[in-house]
Amino acid sequence: MGWGETQKLIVERNLDIGRFRFYENITVGEIKEGVHVTFESAVLPLQIAEQIYGDHKPVVYISNRINSYSIDPIGYYEAIKLFPNLKAFAIVSNKRHRKMLASLEKLFMRKPIRVFDTVDEAFEWAAQLLENDGLHQKLST
């Protein structure tokens, strides 16, 4: 089953920072080449997510890292405050260097993070997490 087949696409937004697909409980983001992601540049996608999901619907964010860009990980703290219903974070990259950087991001994100080789794998993991009853206990794997 391909990614997105388990949940209905609500809306897709092409923003200055990148493209975001908002599904029922999963958001897939693809940041544009060369962008430097800060809390300030992520506010608009977070606001769109808040409009779609409210402040109670659980959401998993999948970062599909097909382009090269930089991230200010300090912004994770503020982003989580702004969007508290983010339950987990998946990073998709098949490049070793990006996977190593993702492990550093785990130090700044106070939510479960997993790294995957494909979006299909990340989407399946996210959908399974959202289906589980004991969500907070099962996320730590």
Buried (B, 14 or more C-beta within 10 A) or exposed (E): EEBBEBBEEEEEBEBEBBBBBBBBBBBBBBBBEEBEBBBEBBBBBBEBBBEBBEEEEBBBBBBBBBEEBEBBBEBBEBBBEBBEBBBBBBBBBEEEEBBEBBEEBBEBBEBBBBBBEEBBBBBBBBBEBBEEEEBEEBBEE
